[in-house]
């Protein structure tokens, strides 16, 4: 190896399509709380967060410092699907609330040097969290079929869109929407908002 030859630096992989544009828009707006540095020192969207799933769109009207109007598209799927009935929306909201409450197990950060007493009365997971977990599990059982449960879980609990679910499963959007409506009807019957057919 010649003396003046340098060791090759590892090249950074290309960013996914559109991510560089989303990073640029967020930096210009000052929304850099959703950004993190990767191993190559580049700014990236914080993966797995709701903020990273938001899509910022810029028009070229010239009204903001970025040279356009910024629109943030983050529509709740239960509100964005206009063909859902009131009972279906309420059932989906209740299912989501039970899920969110069951995930809040009063977890708080601790120092490594802090002593833990495992036998303390009143410790552990709160009753309301346990009750919400039981209610969520019972509602999931009421969905009956795994395909219906998967669609309802993705839309209500994970905030997924019908379009993204249709792309993931390879089904048409109308099929995914029908599965969601069937699941929300089953939940409405389970919660006593509707009579069974």
C-alpha positions as CSV (number, residue, x, y, z in Angstrom):
1,X,0.0,0.0,0.0
2,X,1.5,3.4,-1.0
3,X,2.4,5.8,1.8
4,X,0.2,8.6,0.6
5,X,-2.9,6.5,0.2
6,X,-5.7,7.1,2.7
7,X,-8.0,4.5,4.2
8,X,-11.4,4.7,2.5
9,X,-14.2,6.3,4.7
10,X,-17.4,4.4,4.8
11,X,-20.0,6.0,2.6
12,X,-23.3,7.1,4.1
13,X,-26.3,5.3,2.6
14,X,-28.8,7.4,0.6
15,X,-31.7,8.8,2.6
16,X,-35.1,7.4,1.8
17,X,-37.0,9.3,-0.9
18,X,-38.5,12.5,0.5
19,X,-36.8,12.4,3.9
20,X,-34.2,15.0,3.0
21,X,-36.9,17.4,1.9
22,X,-38.9,16.8,5.1
23,X,-35.7,17.4,7.2
24,X,-35.0,20.6,5.3
25,X,-38.5,21.9,5.8
26,X,-38.5,21.1,9.5
27,X,-35.1,22.8,10.0
28,X,-36.3,26.0,8.3
29,X,-39.5,26.1,10.4
30,X,-37.6,25.4,13.6
31,X,-39.3,22.1,14.1
32,X,-36.0,20.3,14.7
33,X,-37.3,18.6,17.9
34,X,-38.4,15.7,15.5
35,X,-34.8,15.3,14.2
36,X,-31.9,13.3,15.4
37,X,-28.3,12.7,14.2
38,X,-27.4,9.4,12.6
39,X,-24.1,7.6,12.7
40,X,-22.8,9.7,9.8
41,X,-23.7,13.1,11.5
42,X,-26.7,13.7,9.2
43,X,-30.0,15.0,10.5
44,X,-32.7,12.4,10.2
45,X,-36.4,12.1,11.2
46,X,-36.7,10.4,14.6
47,X,-37.9,7.0,13.5
48,X,-41.0,5.5,15.0
49,X,-42.5,8.7,16.3
50,X,-45.8,10.3,15.4
51,X,-43.9,13.5,14.4
52,X,-41.8,11.6,11.9
53,X,-45.0,10.2,10.2
54,X,-46.3,13.8,9.7
55,X,-45.8,15.1,6.2
56,X,-45.1,18.8,5.7
57,X,-46.1,20.2,2.3
58,X,-44.8,23.5,1.0
59,X,-46.5,25.5,-1.7
60,X,-44.7,28.2,-3.7
61,X,-47.0,31.1,-2.7
62,X,-44.2,32.9,-0.8
63,X,-46.0,33.5,2.5
64,X,-43.4,32.0,4.9
65,X,-39.7,32.2,5.5
66,X,-39.4,28.9,3.7
67,X,-40.7,30.4,0.5
68,X,-44.2,28.9,0.7
69,X,-47.1,27.9,2.9
70,X,-46.5,24.9,5.0
71,X,-49.4,22.4,5.6
72,X,-49.1,19.6,8.1
73,X,-51.1,16.6,7.1
74,X,-52.0,14.5,10.2
75,X,-55.6,13.6,10.0
76,X,-57.1,11.1,12.5
77,X,-58.3,8.2,10.3
78,X,-61.5,7.9,12.4
79,X,-62.3,11.5,11.5
80,X,-60.9,11.5,8.0
81,X,-63.2,8.6,6.8
82,X,-66.4,10.4,6.2
83,X,-68.5,7.2,5.6
84,X,-68.1,6.1,9.2
85,X,-71.2,6.4,11.4
86,X,-71.3,8.2,14.7
87,X,-71.4,4.9,16.6
88,X,-68.4,3.5,14.6
89,X,-66.4,6.6,15.4
90,X,-67.3,6.5,19.1
91,X,-66.5,2.7,19.3
92,X,-63.1,3.4,17.7
93,X,-62.3,6.2,20.1
94,X,-63.2,4.1,23.1
95,X,-61.1,1.3,21.8
96,X,-58.2,3.7,21.4
97,X,-58.7,5.2,24.8
98,X,-58.6,1.8,26.5
99,X,-55.4,1.0,24.6
100,X,-53.7,4.2,25.5
101,X,-54.7,4.0,29.1
102,X,-53.5,0.4,29.3
103,X,-50.1,1.5,28.0
104,X,-49.6,4.1,30.8
105,X,-48.2,1.9,33.5
106,X,-46.9,4.8,35.6
107,X,-43.4,4.2,34.4
108,X,-41.0,6.8,35.6
109,X,-37.2,7.0,35.2
110,X,-35.0,6.0,38.2
111,X,-31.4,6.6,39.0
112,X,-29.2,3.4,39.0
113,X,-28.2,4.0,42.6
114,X,-31.9,4.2,43.8
115,X,-32.9,1.4,46.1
116,X,-36.0,-0.5,45.2
117,X,-38.5,-2.0,47.8
118,X,-40.4,-4.7,46.1
119,X,-42.8,-5.4,49.0
120,X,-44.2,-1.9,49.4
121,X,-48.0,-1.7,49.7
122,X,-49.7,0.3,47.0
123,X,-46.8,-0.2,44.5
124,X,-47.1,-1.7,41.1
125,X,-49.5,-0.9,38.3
126,X,-52.5,1.2,39.0
127,X,-56.0,-0.5,39.0
128,X,-57.2,1.9,36.3
129,X,-54.4,0.8,34.0
130,X,-55.2,-2.9,34.7
131,X,-58.9,-2.3,34.1
132,X,-58.2,-0.5,30.8
133,X,-56.0,-3.4,29.7
134,X,-58.8,-5.9,30.5
135,X,-61.3,-3.8,28.7
136,X,-59.0,-3.5,25.7
137,X,-58.4,-7.3,25.6
138,X,-62.1,-8.1,25.9
139,X,-62.9,-5.6,23.0
140,X,-60.1,-7.2,20.9
141,X,-61.7,-10.7,21.5
142,X,-65.1,-9.2,20.4
143,X,-63.5,-8.5,17.0
144,X,-63.5,-12.2,16.3
145,X,-61.3,-12.5,13.2
146,X,-57.6,-11.7,13.1
147,X,-57.8,-9.7,9.8
148,X,-60.5,-7.5,11.2
149,X,-58.6,-7.1,14.5
150,X,-55.4,-6.2,12.7
151,X,-57.0,-3.4,10.6
152,X,-58.9,-2.0,13.7
153,X,-55.7,-2.1,15.8
154,X,-53.6,-0.4,13.0
155,X,-56.2,2.4,12.5
156,X,-57.4,3.0,16.0
157,X,-54.3,2.3,18.1
158,X,-51.3,3.0,15.8
159,X,-52.9,5.8,13.8
160,X,-52.3,4.1,10.4
161,X,-54.1,5.3,7.3
162,X,-56.3,3.2,5.1
163,X,-54.0,4.0,2.2
164,X,-50.8,2.7,4.0
165,X,-52.7,-0.4,5.2
166,X,-53.9,-1.2,1.6
167,X,-50.3,-0.8,0.3
168,X,-48.9,-3.1,3.1
169,X,-51.5,-5.9,2.6
170,X,-51.9,-5.6,-1.2
171,X,-55.6,-5.3,-0.8
172,X,-57.8,-2.5,-2.3
173,X,-58.7,0.5,-0.2
174,X,-62.3,-0.4,-0.3
175,X,-61.6,-3.9,1.2
176,X,-59.6,-2.4,4.0
177,X,-62.3,0.2,4.7
178,X,-64.9,-2.6,4.8
179,X,-62.8,-4.6,7.3
180,X,-62.5,-1.5,9.4
181,X,-66.3,-0.8,9.3
182,X,-67.1,-4.4,10.2
183,X,-64.6,-4.2,13.2
184,X,-66.0,-0.9,14.4
185,X,-69.6,-2.3,14.1
186,X,-68.5,-5.3,16.2
187,X,-66.9,-2.9,18.8
188,X,-70.1,-0.8,18.9
189,X,-72.1,-3.9,19.6
190,X,-69.6,-5.0,22.3
191,X,-69.8,-1.6,24.0
192,X,-73.6,-1.5,23.8
193,X,-73.8,1.4,21.4
194,X,-75.5,-0.7,18.7
195,X,-77.8,-3.7,18.7
196,X,-76.3,-6.9,17.1
197,X,-77.6,-7.8,13.6
